[in-house]
Amino acid sequence: MWNGLEKNPTLVKYVMRNLFATLILSFLVSAAFSQKLSQVTISGGTNFSYFSFTTDQGILLRVTDEGKLQEWGTELLSDRGNYYDPKLQPYLGRIEYYGQEADSAFRGKVRSIGTCNFTYYGHLDETTKVGKLKSVGTLLLDYYSNFDNAAYKGKLRFIGSSVVEYYSSVDDEAYRGKLKTIGNNPITWYSTFDDKLLKGKIKRIGSVPFEWYSSFDKTELRGALKSGLYRQTIGGVTYILR
């Protein structure tokens, strides 16, 4: 076969071009279906709850900012419209756990859910990382160290190539320790100088503003979202304020 190709340069170029295109397509398909950050849930628009990652099988993995796998499954959409049950539907596929042979830091923890594998930091790693998720499938996770600000040491710092930043201990107490940026999305919050029902609530994510009813509005509306959506995709990530 190769002897024949050597005698036909045009055929060689055709084969190489198609081989290259196949490799590129394979890479793009793999990237498209790899694990990724898909959701950030902020309870009541005030307190961070968890990050959610989606596996190549469409399974949602809820992970705290301290790197703990909290829950997994699939979302259930209500018949009433764009409302999702906060509780995930159980995943009924294969789940494996680390056995007695594993490092004591992650012995008994989830090893795989479906086709998604998990690794953890061991007892020889930095103390702020021990026992925390190190990778979710192909997605690597890293954390702030003991030498970082007290408001966020031990919290997630990198999700793949995306940087996660938090407000420090010298910032306004209404948002001290809260999320500051996720990737390219800056996050701002109402401060202690704002209305008492607004302080500590989400003010803006990326270029999207959020307004809330204040203590000067009707009693039944106070504290509720006035403008913006409780579930909104910004910069490829869905933010849920429930």
C-alpha positions in Angstrom: 0.0 0.0 0.0 2.7 2.5 1.0 4.8 1.6 -2.0 1.8 2.6 -4.2 1.4 5.8 -2.3 5.0 6.7 -2.8 4.5 6.6 -6.5 1.4 8.8 -6.3 2.1 12.2 -4.5 -1.4 13.4 -5.1 -2.9 10.4 -3.3 -0.4 10.9 -0.4 -1.6 14.5 0.1 -5.2 13.3 -0.1 -4.7 10.6 2.6 -2.7 12.9 4.9 -5.2 15.7 4.6 -8.1 13.3 5.5 -6.1 11.8 8.4 -5.4 15.3 9.8 -9.0 16.3 9.5 -10.1 13.1 11.3 -7.6 13.8 14.2 -8.9 17.4 14.5 -12.5 16.2 14.5 -11.7 13.6 17.1 -10.0 16.2 19.3 -13.0 18.6 19.0 -15.5 15.9 19.8 -13.5 14.8 22.8 -13.3 18.4 24.1 -17.0 19.0 23.5 -18.0 16.0 25.6 -15.4 16.3 28.4 -16.3 17.4 31.9 -16.9 21.1 32.4 -18.2 23.7 34.9 -21.9 24.1 34.0 -23.6 25.7 37.0 -23.0 27.9 40.0 -25.7 27.8 42.7 -26.1 30.8 45.1 -28.8 30.2 47.6 -31.3 33.1 47.8 -28.8 35.1 45.7 -26.8 35.5 48.9 -24.8 32.4 49.9 -22.8 30.1 47.7 -24.0 26.5 47.7 -22.0 24.6 45.1 -20.4 24.3 41.7 -22.0 21.8 39.3 -20.0 19.9 36.7 -21.5 18.0 33.8 -20.0 14.7 32.7 -19.8 13.3 29.1 -22.9 11.3 30.1 -24.9 14.4 31.1 -24.6 13.6 34.9 -24.5 16.7 37.1 -21.9 16.6 39.9 -22.3 19.1 42.7 -19.1 20.1 44.4 -18.5 22.5 47.3 -15.9 25.3 47.2 -13.9 23.1 49.6 -13.6 20.3 47.0 -16.2 17.9 48.4 -18.4 15.9 46.0 -21.8 16.6 47.6 -24.4 15.1 45.2 -24.8 13.7 41.7 -27.7 12.8 39.3 -29.8 14.5 36.7 -32.1 17.6 36.8 -35.9 17.2 36.6 -37.7 19.9 34.7 -41.2 20.7 35.9 -44.2 20.5 33.7 -45.1 24.0 34.8 -42.3 25.5 32.7 -38.7 26.6 33.4 -38.5 25.3 36.9 -36.1 22.5 38.0 -36.4 20.4 41.1 -33.5 21.4 43.4 -33.0 17.8 44.3 -31.3 15.7 41.6 -32.7 12.5 40.3 -30.6 9.6 41.4 -28.1 8.2 38.9 -28.8 4.4 38.6 -25.6 3.5 36.7 -22.3 2.1 37.9 -20.6 3.8 40.9 -17.3 2.7 42.3 -15.5 3.7 45.5 -11.9 3.6 46.6 -11.1 0.5 48.7 -8.9 -0.2 51.7 -5.8 -0.2 49.5 -6.2 3.5 48.8 -4.6 6.4 50.6 -6.3 7.1 53.9 -7.2 10.6 52.7 -9.7 9.3 50.1 -10.4 5.7 51.2 -14.1 5.0 50.7 -14.7 8.0 48.5 -16.2 7.9 45.1 -13.8 6.6 42.5 -16.0 6.8 39.4 -19.6 7.6 38.4 -20.4 6.1 35.0 -17.5 7.0 32.7 -16.2 9.8 34.9 -13.3 9.1 37.2 -12.2 11.0 40.3 -8.9 11.5 41.9 -8.1 13.2 45.3 -5.2 14.8 47.0 -3.4 12.4 49.4 -2.0 12.8 52.9 1.4 13.7 51.5 0.0 16.8 49.8 -0.4 20.2 51.3 -2.7 20.1 54.4 -5.3 22.4 52.9 -5.7 20.0 49.9 -5.7 16.6 51.7 -8.8 14.6 50.8 -10.2 17.1 48.4 -11.0 16.5 44.7 -8.0 16.7 42.5 -9.6 15.9 39.2 -13.1 15.3 37.8 -12.6 13.3 34.7 -10.0 15.3 32.6 -10.7 18.5 34.6 -8.0 19.4 37.1 -8.9 21.2 40.4 -6.5 23.2 42.7 -7.0 25.2 45.9 -5.7 28.2 47.8 -2.9 27.4 50.3 -2.3 28.0 53.9 -0.3 31.1 52.9 -3.3 32.8 51.2 -5.9 35.1 52.8 -7.9 33.6 55.7 -11.2 34.3 53.9 -10.5 31.9 51.1 -7.6 29.6 52.0 -8.5 26.0 51.2 -11.1 27.0 48.7 -11.1 26.2 45.0 -8.6 28.3 43.0 -8.5 26.7 39.6 -11.2 24.8 37.7 -9.3 23.6 34.7 -7.7 26.8 33.3 -10.4 29.0 34.9 -9.3 31.0 37.9 -11.7 31.4 40.9 -11.2 34.4 43.1 -12.9 35.5 46.3 -13.2 38.7 48.3 -10.6 38.9 51.1 -10.9 39.4 54.8 -10.3 43.2 54.5 -13.3 43.7 52.1 -16.7 44.8 53.1 -18.2 42.3 55.6 -21.4 41.9 53.5 -19.3 40.0 50.8 -16.1 39.1 52.6 -15.0 35.6 51.4 -17.6 35.5 48.7 -17.0 34.8 45.0 -15.2 37.6 43.1 -14.5 36.1 39.7 -15.1 32.8 37.9 -13.1 32.7 34.8 -13.9 35.9 32.9 -17.0 36.7 34.9 -16.5 39.3 37.7 -19.1 39.1 40.5 -20.2 42.0 42.7 -22.5 42.1 45.7 -24.6 44.7 47.5 -22.6 46.1 50.5 -23.3 47.0 54.1 -24.1 50.6 52.9 -27.1 49.3 50.9 -30.6 48.6 52.2 -30.7 45.9 54.9 -32.6 43.5 52.7 -30.1 44.0 49.8 -26.7 43.7 51.6 -24.9 40.6 50.8 -27.0 39.8 47.7 -25.7 39.4 44.2 -25.5 42.7 42.4 -23.9 41.8 39.1 -22.4 38.8 37.3 -20.3 39.7 34.3 -22.3 42.3 32.5 -25.7 41.2 33.9 -27.2 43.3 36.7 -29.6 42.0 39.4 -32.0 44.1 41.3 -34.0 43.1 44.4 -37.0 44.5 46.2 -36.0 46.5 49.2 -37.5 47.2 52.7 -39.3 50.2 51.1 -41.3 48.0 48.7 -44.5 46.1 49.4 -44.2 43.6 52.2 -44.9 40.6 50.0 -42.2 41.6 47.5 -39.4 42.5 49.9 -36.2 40.5 49.3 -37.4 39.0 46.0 -35.7 39.4 42.7 -36.9 42.6 40.9 -34.9 42.4 37.6 -32.8 39.6 36.2 -33.5 35.8 36.2 -33.2 33.3 39.0 -31.6 31.0 36.4 -29.5 32.6 33.8 -26.6 31.5 31.6 -23.7 34.0 31.6 -20.4 33.3 29.9 -21.3 29.7 29.3 -22.1 29.0 32.9 -25.6 28.8 34.4 -26.0 30.8 37.6 -28.9 29.7 39.8 -30.1 32.1 42.5 -32.6 30.0 44.5 
